[in-house]
């Protein structure tokens, strides 16, 4: 841990009881804590020096913030190590910890042979129930870092530290000690994760830190127990054992429920909110959303003014609680039983389904308010899918729940749904969530999550990645009323998630390693962007198809390691291009790719790189795109189609004016427009298009499209004047029709290709044959 720079009003205070010399320095004075918090939450360090000393300090990286005759104020940006440590320290302060470490904090300890030692600890916080011992590890740029030696050192000192910490609590019950590693820009190795987990060391990355900070900002200090629940799940909450309350037990909708009254003090300690924003790596579907802190404070003010809530807070007990019936003589109803309920005494044992705002409205209130009454309806071990369904049923009509979020929730909780399309989307969501939360994945924390303001690196969206997975067919395709498995599919949904996550992480790790700087730059470098991720998914699918044919490989049977090796080895030329290509080359090929056409074009540029090494690689559509990208013939076709569209439009308008005239009618419209164009829809669409064209507004008739022409020329009063030009039967059309203008629809489709070349639409052989038919059959009839 580096020594923070001084600040004028910073005070470090060591606690002065007899056992505190094992942990020093500690800060517990409220004013000193507030001062330290102000210093640590700033991204810069400050100090004051004599003006004569300024040159020496400037050589050390300090810059003048405010010059004075006697004192000069200096400023220096904190290093990334300091920023992470201060961020975690401030998180503990926001959680309500009021005994925290000062600068260069150390834990002293005594070994069995009576020798002593000291170890510097980055962040330490304690109250009467819990102690957090936190090591902070960061990198300036995101990448791999081995923490094996650091973790091993922590493991070797855990028992010594525990003895030293417990000496601070000689008379009270011993606190629960939480060992944490907080990391920034570190991609973990699986072996380090397993080593830490085996010794009870919790890991928090930017993903969890960002969520914890947002949660506390929204929910206030009482959110402390939500965070502790992440680390102490299933463990008993100190001071909450044997809390018995009168309750009713019954059954509704096939679910056991308990109805009772308790206090915010009790419920907050065991409450847990299954927020979507956390994207928890255990794969448990999440359905709650966070709201603004202003609403929480409004509720708190309402309570302070004497307000109360006569409605139930809905929760789900994760374990069966103890329920002692009163005497049978007074408990004769078969459906309802009266008794004494013993509240669960474990962290995160009461999952909030509805009422999180009413509960956390007490967060900012004085201690006295925490003993007010709350009405609670608690279910017993309800399935998570039912929890989410109940949440949606209660909230789907409320304006505060975004429709897009509810759609996301419906997909997220429908693993194995009877509808194959919904089930496949849910499976894709689970895969993307796993990629986002897997600490070893190059895609970890790269996706934005609902309810948490995204950081610049979180430029990917889950919905786009899920869409890409579905279109690629990698995890399966809907065939009729079933899902046909894909090459990444496993025997079960859970196995599919594990297999897909492993293989996709391996592939995208090669993309990352090809140019870590571009990967981490996100949208600025055009590699780790939504179209790019989707394009790579389609490339993986195409590589699998190619190698399956060339090498007779059955990828569905390959183990993840061999699967990954096959596709990454084949794709090496593409990785080399990402490594070596200039910024201009990357920008020219991969920038400004939007929509489905943009994804396809992005993929085709990647395919071009692979085709240089494997000449027969690529789909038929890709081969056409290559052939047409620089074809003079295609340019000429585009020009012909656009000119023909212009000639047809001018011809129709000029003919209407000759037939019906340009004089004004009673409606103040010109006769050719009102009489010649009977369709109100066509007239309205043309007018609307005219109004939208602010820059070069033209007459209304100039905004007619090709399909409009077909309807106009078919009018009974118009057809005789246009029949000789527009009646053009195709060889495959049945005989005896009146109009024979079906060719206009095909012409319109090709005209759109010519007008929107950037959307990557290409002409088929049939399209080019149709263009030749236009040249010979239609074009000569249109007057110039």
VOGU-3710 file (C-alpha; in Angstrom, 3 decimals, decimal comma):
1> xxxxxxxxxx> 0,000/0,000/0,000  1,355/3,393/-0,938  1,451/6,268/1,496  -1,328/8,757/0,740  -0,300/12,346/0,405  -0,971/14,655/3,266  -4,009/16,864/3,533  -4,234/19,751/5,944  -7,316/18,568/7,820  -6,588/14,805/7,871
11> xxxxxxxxxx> -6,306/13,299/11,371  -5,384/9,665/12,032  -6,448/8,502/15,476  -5,382/5,198/17,069  -7,979/3,602/19,345  -6,549/3,568/22,858  -7,790/0,421/24,580  -5,187/-2,058/25,757  -5,554/-4,552/22,931  -5,534/-2,118/20,056
21> xxxxxxxxxx> -1,778/-2,116/19,551  -2,205/-5,214/17,386  -4,056/-3,106/14,814  -2,737/0,378/14,091  -3,518/3,046/13,164  -7,309/2,926/13,435  -9,704/5,840/13,069  -12,920/5,964/15,069  -13,383/9,638/15,900  -16,354/10,900/13,782
31> xxxxxxxxxx> -14,634/14,112/12,704  -11,437/12,298/11,801  -13,407/9,710/9,828  -15,304/12,394/7,934  -12,053/14,160/7,105  -10,441/10,938/5,919  -13,505/10,157/3,805  -13,294/13,552/2,112  -9,638/12,956/1,316  -10,089/9,434/0,013
41> xxxxxxxxxx> -13,065/10,110/-2,214  -11,044/12,689/-4,157  -9,162/11,397/-7,204  -6,206/13,645/-6,363  -3,898/14,221/-3,405  -3,238/17,708/-2,050  -0,615/19,305/0,143  0,698/22,732/1,050  4,384/23,731/0,910  6,539/26,818/1,112
51> xxxxxxxxxx> 6,905/28,494/-2,316  10,644/27,836/-2,230  9,992/24,081/-2,175  7,703/24,069/-5,207  10,373/23,163/-7,838  11,434/20,110/-5,846  7,828/18,943/-5,506  7,062/19,596/-9,176  9,893/17,235/-10,063  7,996/14,580/-8,099
61> xxxxxxxxxx> 4,856/15,063/-10,160  3,039/17,681/-8,092  1,433/20,653/-9,838  0,492/24,026/-8,436  -3,201/24,364/-7,701  -3,091/27,689/-5,870  0,015/29,838/-5,402  0,477/32,067/-2,392  3,165/34,263/-0,895  3,675/32,040/2,150
71> xxxxxxxxxx> 1,945/28,773/1,217  1,428/27,123/-2,151  -1,265/24,476/-2,597  -0,166/21,474/-4,697  -2,142/18,726/-6,399  -1,221/15,301/-7,794  -3,418/12,592/-9,345  -3,510/9,407/-7,321  -2,008/6,227/-8,700  -4,361/3,442/-9,704
81> xxxxxxxxxx> -3,380/1,424/-6,603  -4,358/4,311/-4,331  -7,595/4,933/-6,213  -8,767/1,367/-5,690  -7,825/1,340/-1,998  -9,582/4,652/-1,413  -12,631/3,470/-3,357  -12,958/0,407/-1,127  -12,328/2,428/2,044  -15,109/4,847/1,048
91> xxxxxxxxxx> -17,396/1,914/0,304  -16,968/0,647/3,877  -17,580/4,136/5,232  -20,792/4,358/3,181  -21,840/0,989/4,617  -21,745/2,543/8,074  -18,434/1,216/9,417  -17,094/3,707/11,914  -13,822/2,062/12,859  -11,567/2,057/9,812
101> xxxxxxxxxx> -7,872/1,936/9,049  -5,653/4,970/8,797  -2,622/5,394/6,556  -0,076/2,541/6,450  -2,297/0,334/8,588  -0,674/-2,833/9,928  -1,804/-5,907/11,803  0,714/-7,122/14,323  0,694/-10,773/15,370  2,445/-13,291/17,575
111> xxxxxxxxxx> 3,643/-16,638/16,269  3,556/-19,887/18,279  7,272/-19,501/18,997  6,524/-16,090/20,589  8,145/-14,172/17,736  6,181/-11,219/16,364  5,470/-9,855/12,937  3,584/-7,137/11,122  1,739/-7,088/7,807  0,411/-4,041/6,025
121> xxxxxxxxxx> -3,268/-4,311/5,079  -4,845/-2,112/2,435  -8,332/-1,665/3,930  -9,734/-2,670/7,311  -13,160/-1,993/8,809  -14,980/-3,280/11,870  -18,113/-3,039/13,960  -19,375/-5,259/16,797  -20,642/-7,924/14,367  -18,220/-8,048/11,445
131> xxxxxxxxxx> -14,635/-7,308/10,450  -13,432/-6,879/6,858  -9,782/-7,483/5,982  -9,244/-6,397/2,390  -6,298/-6,617/0,012  -6,514/-4,418/-3,110  -4,810/-5,389/-6,369  -5,005/-3,362/-9,547  -3,467/-2,914/-12,989  -3,168/0,297/-14,949
141> xxxxxxxxxx> -4,528/-1,477/-18,018  -6,879/-4,425/-18,030  -5,203/-7,807/-18,336  -3,992/-10,983/-16,666  -2,178/-10,941/-13,337  -1,125/-13,843/-11,137  -2,098/-13,411/-7,490  -0,857/-16,811/-6,349  1,889/-15,491/-4,046  -0,366/-12,792/-2,544
151> xxxxxxxxxx> -3,184/-15,230/-1,813  -0,783/-17,765/-0,353  0,632/-15,115/1,993  -2,877/-14,184/3,156  -3,687/-17,848/3,764  -0,541/-18,325/5,841  -1,428/-15,322/8,041  -5,192/-15,833/8,465  -4,997/-17,578/11,841  -2,495/-15,044/13,195
161> xxxxxxxxxx> -4,665/-12,160/12,028  -7,759/-13,766/13,551  -6,058/-13,970/16,957  -4,950/-10,331/16,754  -8,401/-9,123/15,715  -10,182/-11,115/18,414  -7,991/-9,457/21,058  -9,898/-6,250/20,286  -13,093/-7,943/21,468  -12,096/-9,439/24,830
171> xxxxxxxxxx> -15,551/-9,339/26,425  -17,939/-9,281/23,491  -18,778/-12,141/21,168  -16,193/-12,549/18,439  -17,036/-10,842/15,130  -17,316/-12,625/11,806  -14,178/-11,960/9,791  -14,562/-11,464/6,035  -11,397/-11,902/3,983  -11,578/-10,019/0,691
181> xxxxxxxxxx> -9,505/-9,431/-2,425  -10,724/-6,366/-4,353  -9,366/-6,040/-7,868  -9,426/-3,478/-10,678  -8,517/-4,313/-14,292  -7,421/-7,817/-13,284  -8,533/-10,834/-15,284  -8,343/-13,687/-12,787  -6,960/-17,151/-13,457  -9,160/-20,092/-12,563
191> xxxxxxxxxx> -6,469/-21,533/-10,290  -6,288/-18,292/-8,245  -10,091/-18,234/-7,914  -10,112/-21,813/-6,679  -7,237/-21,172/-4,260  -8,993/-18,156/-2,738  -12,326/-19,959/-2,512  -10,776/-22,957/-0,769  -9,635/-20,703/2,088  -12,726/-18,532/2,446
201> xxxxxxxxxx> -11,262/-15,533/0,649  -13,965/-13,603/-1,189  -13,286/-11,863/-4,506  -14,838/-8,582/-5,609  -14,079/-7,082/-8,991  -15,206/-3,837/-10,618  -18,520/-5,552/-11,392  -19,425/-6,092/-7,744  -17,848/-2,851/-6,525  -19,862/-0,854/-9,046
211> xxxxxxxxxx> -23,065/-2,599/-7,953  -22,351/-2,146/-4,224  -21,679/1,571/-4,693  -24,850/2,034/-6,730  -26,912/0,024/-4,255  -25,747/2,101/-1,293  -26,356/5,302/-3,241  -29,907/4,185/-3,936  -30,790/2,400/-0,716  -28,710/4,132/1,924
221> xxxxxxxxxx> -26,712/2,792/4,916  -29,157/-0,056/5,585  -27,905/-1,563/2,332  -24,930/-2,752/4,363  -26,687/-6,055/5,061  -27,329/-6,651/1,365  -23,573/-6,470/0,800  -22,719/-8,549/3,857  -25,198/-11,118/2,587  -22,995/-11,595/-0,463
231> xxxxxxxxxx> -20,098/-12,637/1,751  -21,875/-14,310/4,677  -24,747/-16,060/2,935  -26,152/-18,838/5,058  -24,296/-17,696/8,186  -26,111/-16,561/11,302  -26,677/-12,856/11,906  -25,287/-11,889/15,343  -27,940/-10,741/17,782  -30,882/-12,103/15,805
241> xxxxxxxxxx> -31,244/-15,607/17,191  -34,542/-16,754/18,733  -36,612/-13,737/17,659  -40,149/-15,114/18,016  -43,235/-13,329/16,748  -46,919/-14,318/16,546  -47,895/-15,390/13,029  -50,470/-17,133/10,862  -49,489/-20,006/8,590  -51,579/-20,954/5,575
251> xxxxxxxxxx> -51,455/-21,963/1,942  -52,264/-19,998/-1,215  -51,678/-20,948/-4,831  -50,001/-24,121/-3,646  -47,439/-22,130/-1,615  -47,035/-22,066/2,172  -47,142/-18,540/3,565  -46,707/-16,806/6,927  -48,402/-13,525/7,817  -46,862/-11,547/10,671
261> xxxxxxxxxx> -45,680/-8,169/11,937  -41,989/-7,417/12,541  -39,677/-4,405/12,632  -37,344/-2,863/10,033  -34,490/-3,532/12,467  -35,061/-7,275/12,178  -36,040/-7,519/8,532  -33,223/-5,367/7,139  -30,598/-7,710/8,598  -31,895/-10,780/6,783
271> xxxxxxxxxx> -33,349/-9,122/3,674  -31,886/-9,659/0,218  -32,935/-8,090/-3,091  -32,293/-10,108/-6,224  -31,215/-7,212/-8,427  -30,664/-7,624/-12,152  -27,814/-5,140/-11,880  -25,648/-7,596/-9,937  -25,766/-10,293/-12,668  -24,708/-12,822/-10,077
281> xxxxxxxxxx> -22,343/-15,523/-11,367  -24,286/-18,352/-9,705  -26,720/-18,082/-12,623  -29,729/-17,466/-10,397  -32,194/-15,399/-12,444  -32,561/-11,844/-11,178  -35,692/-9,769/-11,547  -35,638/-6,720/-9,268  -34,648/-3,255/-10,449  -33,231/-0,296/-8,542
291> xxxxxxxxxx> -34,897/3,081/-8,236  -33,549/6,534/-7,448  -32,377/7,404/-3,955  -34,723/10,396/-4,042  -37,732/8,068/-3,813  -36,198/6,250/-0,842  -35,687/9,575/0,919  -39,226/10,692/0,066  -40,539/7,548/1,737  -38,313/8,242/4,746
301> xxxxxxxxxx> -39,739/11,755/5,055  -43,254/10,320/4,812  -42,477/7,958/7,716  -40,933/10,761/9,804  -44,136/12,756/9,370  -46,175/9,928/10,867  -46,923/8,023/7,669  -47,176/4,246/7,579  -47,853/1,481/5,069  -50,892/-0,746/5,681
311> xxxxxxxxxx> -49,858/-3,147/2,907  -47,670/-6,242/3,138  -44,043/-6,479/2,204  -43,750/-9,723/0,226  -40,750/-11,927/0,957  -39,617/-15,477/0,317  -37,852/-17,420/3,070  -34,990/-19,379/1,505  -35,233/-21,974/4,302  -38,199/-23,399/6,191
321> xxxxxxxxxx> -38,588/-21,357/9,385  -39,475/-22,770/12,753  -43,196/-22,449/13,510  -44,582/-23,546/16,889  -48,356/-24,036/16,955  -50,432/-22,768/19,839  -52,623/-25,313/21,625  -54,850/-27,456/19,399  -58,008/-26,393/21,222  -57,530/-22,899/19,830
331> xxxxxxxxxx> -56,211/-23,972/16,427  -59,118/-25,788/14,829  -59,179/-24,171/11,341  -57,818/-26,653/8,791  -56,580/-23,943/6,424  -55,137/-21,388/8,854  -52,864/-22,141/11,804  -51,818/-19,749/14,565  -48,457/-19,993/16,255  -45,079/-18,525/17,040
341> xxxxxxxxxx> -42,717/-17,942/14,131  -38,975/-17,855/14,774  -37,486/-15,441/12,259  -34,667/-16,867/10,142  -31,394/-15,680/11,643  -29,224/-16,017/8,524  -27,947/-13,411/6,111  -30,012/-13,129/2,879  -32,628/-15,559/4,155  -35,598/-13,281/3,318
351> xxxxxxxxxx> -35,706/-12,453/-0,401  -37,759/-9,329/-1,059  -40,315/-9,884/-3,837  -42,220/-6,636/-3,435  -41,758/-3,714/-1,051  -38,040/-2,981/-1,218  -38,761/0,761/-1,303  -40,999/0,664/1,748  -38,388/-1,337/3,653  -35,392/0,775/2,669
361> xxxxxxxxxx> -37,348/3,954/3,337  -36,127/3,412/6,915  -32,491/3,422/5,783  -31,731/7,093/6,453  -33,911/7,398/9,576  -32,811/7,617/13,204  -32,444/4,439/15,211  -35,789/4,908/16,989  -37,755/4,469/13,758  -36,315/0,978/13,224
371> xxxxxxxxxx> -38,701/-0,492/15,814  -41,891/0,475/14,001  -44,232/-2,238/12,753  -44,115/-3,697/9,249  -46,729/-6,031/7,800  -45,072/-9,004/6,119  -46,370/-11,859/3,988  -43,628/-14,463/3,653  -43,625/-17,516/1,414  -41,651/-20,607/2,287
381> xxxxxxxxxx> -38,997/-21,714/-0,245  -40,926/-20,493/-3,286  -39,182/-21,302/-6,568  -37,253/-18,389/-8,042  -39,324/-18,521/-11,239  -42,489/-18,096/-9,199  -40,867/-15,208/-7,327  -40,188/-13,441/-10,600  -43,641/-14,223/-12,001  -45,219/-12,763/-8,872
391> xxxxxxxxxx> -43,029/-9,664/-9,156  -44,098/-9,173/-12,783  -47,769/-9,776/-11,960  -47,645/-7,077/-9,274  -45,580/-4,558/-11,218  -46,284/-4,937/-14,922  -48,884/-2,144/-14,964  -46,770/0,289/-12,972  -45,140/3,044/-14,975  -42,009/2,757/-12,837
401> xxxxxxxxxx> -41,160/-0,600/-14,427  -39,764/-0,107/-17,947  -41,407/-2,308/-20,538  -37,996/-3,238/-21,954  -36,925/-4,510/-18,534  -40,024/-6,660/-18,195  -39,360/-8,192/-21,608  -35,813/-8,923/-20,475  -37,103/-10,480/-17,275  -39,520/-12,743/-19,121
411> xxxxxxxxxx> -36,626/-14,112/-21,156  -34,273/-14,338/-18,189  -36,560/-16,521/-16,071  -37,729/-18,866/-18,811  -34,923/-21,396/-18,992  -36,551/-24,543/-20,336  -39,784/-22,733/-21,243  -42,349/-24,671/-23,265  -42,063/-22,064/-26,024  -38,779/-22,930/-27,811
421> xxxxxxxxxx> -38,092/-19,361/-28,954  -38,438/-17,998/-25,417  -36,361/-20,860/-24,021  -33,561/-20,219/-26,536  -33,494/-16,501/-25,715  -33,339/-17,327/-22,002  -30,465/-19,720/-22,655  -28,627/-17,024/-24,603  -29,170/-14,585/-21,727  -27,674/-17,082/-19,302
431> xxxxxxxxxx> -24,592/-17,539/-21,505  -24,019/-13,788/-21,860  -24,563/-13,239/-18,129  -21,971/-15,918/-17,405  -19,478/-14,277/-19,781  -20,068/-10,924/-18,079  -19,588/-12,233/-14,540  -16,877/-14,852/-15,059  -13,790/-13,236/-13,548  -11,541/-15,164/-15,960
441> xxxxxxxxxx> -13,390/-14,090/-19,120  -12,136/-11,324/-21,451  -15,787/-10,210/-21,632  -16,092/-9,857/-17,857  -17,832/-6,614/-16,914  -17,961/-5,379/-20,507  -21,788/-5,362/-20,699  -23,945/-2,569/-19,333  -26,496/-3,673/-16,740  -29,889/-2,209/-15,961
451> xxxxxxxxxx> -29,919/0,107/-12,955  -26,183/0,832/-12,877  -24,699/3,782/-14,803  -22,288/2,241/-17,347  -18,618/3,102/-17,356  -16,877/3,751/-20,714  -15,626/0,162/-20,907  -19,175/-1,194/-20,509  -20,192/-0,421/-24,087  -21,658/-3,843/-24,937
461> xxxxxxxxxx> -25,333/-4,716/-24,507  -26,650/-8,093/-23,446  -29,571/-7,988/-25,875  -27,248/-7,566/-28,878  -25,029/-10,459/-27,784  -28,071/-12,685/-27,208  -29,353/-11,734/-30,659  -25,974/-12,664/-32,110  -25,977/-16,029/-30,349  -29,443/-16,806/-31,647
471> xxxxxxxxxx> -28,674/-15,821/-35,247  -25,403/-17,746/-35,262  -27,085/-20,986/-34,203  -24,161/-21,735/-31,887  -26,400/-22,679/-28,946  -29,209/-24,079/-31,073  -31,974/-23,178/-33,504  -35,737/-23,317/-33,264  -37,043/-26,037/-35,564  -40,796/-26,365/-35,418
481> xxxxxxxxxx> -41,724/-26,732/-31,771  -38,301/-27,865/-30,558  -34,740/-26,565/-30,254  -32,197/-28,298/-32,462  -28,854/-28,243/-30,570  -25,904/-26,222/-31,845  -22,169/-26,942/-31,659  -21,895/-25,203/-28,276  -24,860/-27,100/-26,793  -24,512/-29,494/-23,883
491> xxxxxxxxxx> -26,810/-32,227/-22,615  -28,630/-29,751/-20,352  -29,089/-25,978/-20,269  -26,589/-25,749/-17,411  -24,013/-27,727/-19,376  -24,655/-25,546/-22,431  -23,934/-22,423/-20,386  -20,699/-23,913/-19,049  -19,546/-25,240/-22,439  -20,450/-22,084/-24,358
501> xxxxxxxxxx> -18,828/-19,816/-21,755  -15,587/-21,811/-21,813  -15,285/-21,896/-25,607  -16,367/-18,309/-26,250  -14,061/-17,011/-23,509  -11,165/-18,874/-25,101  -11,939/-17,430/-28,533  -12,426/-13,839/-27,384  -9,287/-14,101/-25,262  -7,378/-14,484/-28,539
511> xxxxxxxxxx> -9,167/-11,416/-29,913  -8,159/-9,521/-26,755  -4,552/-10,701/-26,836  -4,271/-9,768/-30,521  -4,356/-6,120/-29,459  -5,186/-5,506/-25,777  -5,179/-1,739/-26,242  -7,829/-1,872/-28,967  -9,881/-4,402/-27,029  -9,967/-2,280/-23,910
521> xxxxxxxxxx> -10,672/0,948/-25,833  -14,201/-0,286/-26,586  -16,160/1,688/-29,149  -13,229/4,010/-29,820  -11,235/1,197/-31,464  -14,110/-0,693/-33,187  -13,105/-4,172/-31,925  -14,965/-4,779/-28,634  -18,219/-3,299/-29,925  -21,697/-4,766/-30,394
531> xxxxxxxxxx> -21,399/-5,311/-34,177  -17,920/-6,764/-33,658  -18,994/-9,279/-31,014  -21,940/-10,356/-33,165  -19,742/-10,582/-36,264  -17,253/-12,801/-34,449  -20,095/-15,096/-33,360  -21,112/-15,522/-36,987  -17,460/-16,093/-37,942  -17,187/-18,856/-35,331
541> xxxxxxxxxx> -20,278/-20,516/-36,801  -18,870/-20,265/-40,342  -15,468/-21,622/-39,277  -17,210/-24,585/-37,635  -19,170/-25,244/-40,828  -16,029/-25,001/-42,974  -13,881/-27,263/-40,775  -16,708/-29,758/-40,358  -16,729/-30,174/-44,143  -12,974/-30,006/-44,738
551> xxxxxxxxxx> -11,774/-32,096/-41,796  -14,940/-34,148/-41,136  -14,941/-32,831/-37,565  -17,999/-33,219/-35,366  -17,698/-30,161/-33,162  -20,639/-31,222/-30,995  -18,502/-34,122/-29,762  -15,265/-32,175/-29,254  -14,159/-31,271/-25,753  -14,052/-27,498/-25,111
561> xxxxxxxxxx> -10,244/-27,364/-25,221  -9,987/-29,113/-28,601  -12,987/-27,164/-29,922  -11,316/-23,865/-29,010  -7,979/-24,911/-30,469  -9,523/-25,784/-33,826  -11,347/-22,485/-34,310  -8,622/-20,222/-32,888  -5,889/-21,893/-34,951  -7,929/-21,456/-38,122
571> xxxxxxxxxx> -8,736/-17,848/-37,194  -5,108/-16,858/-36,498  -4,806/-14,714/-39,683  -7,726/-12,649/-38,406  -6,066/-12,166/-35,014  -2,826/-11,194/-36,771  -4,708/-8,552/-38,741  -6,149/-7,055/-35,540  -2,603/-6,980/-34,152  -0,824/-5,401/-37,096
581> xxxxxxxxxx> -3,378/-3,331/-39,023  -3,112/0,436/-38,791  -5,767/2,458/-37,000  -6,925/3,776/-40,382  -7,308/0,260/-41,776  -9,332/-0,814/-38,744  -11,502/2,295/-38,962  -12,129/1,900/-42,690  -13,301/-1,691/-42,314  -15,104/-1,712/-39,001
591> xxxxxxxxxx> -16,398/1,747/-38,088  -20,005/2,938/-38,385  -21,509/-0,543/-38,598  -25,122/-0,352/-37,443  -28,116/-2,633/-37,783  -28,197/-6,117/-39,231  -26,531/-4,948/-42,435  -23,691/-3,428/-40,412  -23,103/-6,676/-38,537  -23,026/-8,599/-41,810
601> xxxxxxxxxx> -20,585/-6,142/-43,378  -18,336/-6,330/-40,305  -18,343/-10,133/-40,577  -17,589/-10,008/-44,304  -14,522/-7,856/-43,709  -13,311/-10,458/-41,196  -14,072/-13,226/-43,698  -11,961/-11,413/-46,294  -8,945/-11,679/-44,000  -9,528/-15,409/-43,518
611> xxxxxxxxxx> -10,179/-15,935/-47,235  -6,703/-14,608/-48,015  -5,350/-17,653/-46,175  -8,150/-20,079/-47,129  -9,322/-19,206/-50,632  -12,486/-21,332/-50,531  -13,694/-19,965/-47,188  -16,943/-18,000/-46,961  -20,628/-18,253/-47,758  -22,080/-17,833/-51,250
621> xxxxxxxxxx> -23,498/-14,457/-50,251  -20,061/-13,406/-49,041  -18,513/-14,512/-52,338  -21,042/-12,333/-54,201  -20,232/-9,421/-51,924  -16,523/-9,811/-52,710  -17,223/-10,019/-56,429  -19,507/-6,996/-56,412  -17,628/-4,758/-53,969  -15,277/-3,404/-56,647
631> xxxxxxxxxx> -17,221/-4,319/-59,777  -17,683/-1,699/-62,480  -20,629/-3,711/-63,766  -22,418/-3,395/-60,417  -21,789/0,344/-60,373  -23,369/0,545/-63,806  -26,372/-1,541/-62,621  -26,857/0,769/-59,651  -26,733/3,801/-61,916  -29,229/2,269/-64,349
641> xxxxxxxxxx> -31,743/1,401/-61,619  -31,589/4,846/-60,041  -31,999/6,613/-63,392  -34,915/4,354/-64,381  -36,663/5,122/-61,068  -36,188/8,850/-61,707  -37,498/8,589/-65,293  -40,581/6,587/-64,261  -41,451/9,062/-61,493  -41,045/12,080/-63,783
651> xxxxxxxxxx> -43,049/10,350/-66,502  -45,991/9,627/-64,177  -46,072/13,167/-62,740  -45,773/14,835/-66,185  -48,541/12,608/-67,595  -50,867/13,337/-64,643  -50,370/17,054/-65,193  -51,228/16,700/-68,918  -54,325/14,577/-68,182  -55,824/16,460/-65,217
661> xxxxxxxxxx> -54,176/19,872/-65,377  -52,306/21,994/-62,844  -55,101/24,465/-62,022  -56,261/24,883/-58,431  -59,507/23,278/-57,273  -61,807/24,398/-54,454  -59,627/22,473/-52,014  -56,686/24,660/-53,147  -54,931/21,518/-54,395  -53,795/21,248/-57,991
671> xxxxxxxxxx> -56,082/19,093/-60,111  -53,430/16,525/-61,101  -52,736/15,887/-57,401  -56,300/15,658/-56,129  -57,845/13,880/-59,136  -54,842/11,925/-60,327  -53,856/10,656/-56,846  -57,022/9,415/-55,164  -55,300/7,565/-52,310  -55,357/9,678/-49,134
681> xxxxxxxxxx> -52,611/7,491/-47,727  -50,258/8,265/-50,615  -50,977/11,999/-50,437  -50,485/12,062/-46,659  -47,206/10,089/-46,800  -45,869/12,446/-49,472  -46,850/15,516/-47,437  -45,256/14,094/-44,266  -42,033/13,318/-46,152  -42,012/16,841/-47,528
691> xxxxxxxxxx> -42,333/18,330/-44,023  -39,478/16,185/-42,720  -37,177/17,397/-45,490  -36,023/20,638/-43,874  -32,941/21,181/-46,012  -34,122/20,773/-49,614  -37,916/20,823/-49,548  -39,433/19,957/-52,940  -43,044/19,768/-54,241  -45,161/17,004/-52,680
701> xxxxxxxxxx> -45,199/14,898/-55,844  -41,413/14,559/-55,669  -41,814/12,361/-52,565  -43,778/9,594/-54,273  -42,050/6,201/-54,121  -41,989/3,462/-56,738  -44,697/1,378/-55,058  -46,952/4,472/-54,971  -46,638/4,706/-58,762  -48,168/1,247/-59,173
711> xxxxxxxxxx> -51,277/2,251/-57,241  -51,588/5,592/-59,059  -51,332/4,205/-62,589  -53,963/1,528/-61,796  -56,605/4,146/-61,007  -59,552/3,757/-63,370  -59,154/7,314/-64,668  -55,374/6,877/-65,123  -54,784/3,357/-66,461  -55,593/3,975/-70,132
721> xxxxxxxxxx> -52,873/6,648/-70,241  -50,183/4,442/-68,623  -51,014/0,920/-69,842  -48,635/0,959/-72,813  -45,641/1,696/-70,521  -46,486/-0,148/-67,294  -48,189/-3,310/-68,605  -45,225/-5,669/-68,892  -46,012/-9,384/-68,372  -43,204/-11,619/-67,127
731> xxxxxxxxxx> -42,761/-15,061/-68,716  -43,725/-16,830/-65,481  -46,923/-14,827/-64,898  -50,314/-16,376/-65,614  -52,144/-15,065/-68,653  -55,361/-13,085/-68,729  -54,497/-10,487/-66,090  -55,549/-6,878/-66,503  -52,512/-4,989/-65,244  -49,265/-7,022/-65,330
741> xxxxxxxxxx> -47,414/-4,560/-63,134  -46,053/-7,027/-60,582  -42,572/-6,235/-61,913  -42,713/-2,900/-60,081  -42,332/-4,579/-56,673  -39,212/-6,448/-57,793  -37,846/-3,281/-59,375  -38,448/-1,395/-56,113  -36,483/-3,999/-54,112  -33,502/-3,719/-56,456
751> xxxxxxxxxx> -33,734/0,059/-56,495  -33,421/-0,050/-52,675  -30,225/-2,088/-53,016  -28,818/0,520/-55,395  -29,825/3,370/-53,073  -28,469/1,772/-49,869  -25,202/0,133/-50,835  -23,855/0,647/-47,330  -26,368/-1,873/-45,988  -24,518/-4,698/-47,715
761> xxxxxxxxxx> -27,255/-5,876/-50,020  -25,984/-7,705/-53,090  -27,529/-8,814/-56,357  -28,180/-12,465/-57,081  -27,851/-13,932/-60,584  -31,660/-13,791/-60,821  -31,557/-10,108/-59,897  -29,091/-9,336/-62,675  -31,221/-11,276/-65,177  -34,206/-9,151/-64,123
771> xxxxxxxxxx> -32,181/-5,975/-64,678  -31,468/-7,115/-68,260  -35,197/-7,694/-68,725  -35,839/-4,130/-67,580  -33,323/-2,858/-70,133  -35,015/-4,631/-73,013  -38,731/-4,596/-72,066  -39,376/-1,540/-69,889  -36,665/1,031/-70,381  -37,340/1,612/-74,113
781> xxxx> -41,022/2,391/-73,427  -40,398/5,204/-70,941  -40,304/8,568/-72,700  -37,143/10,562/-72,161
//
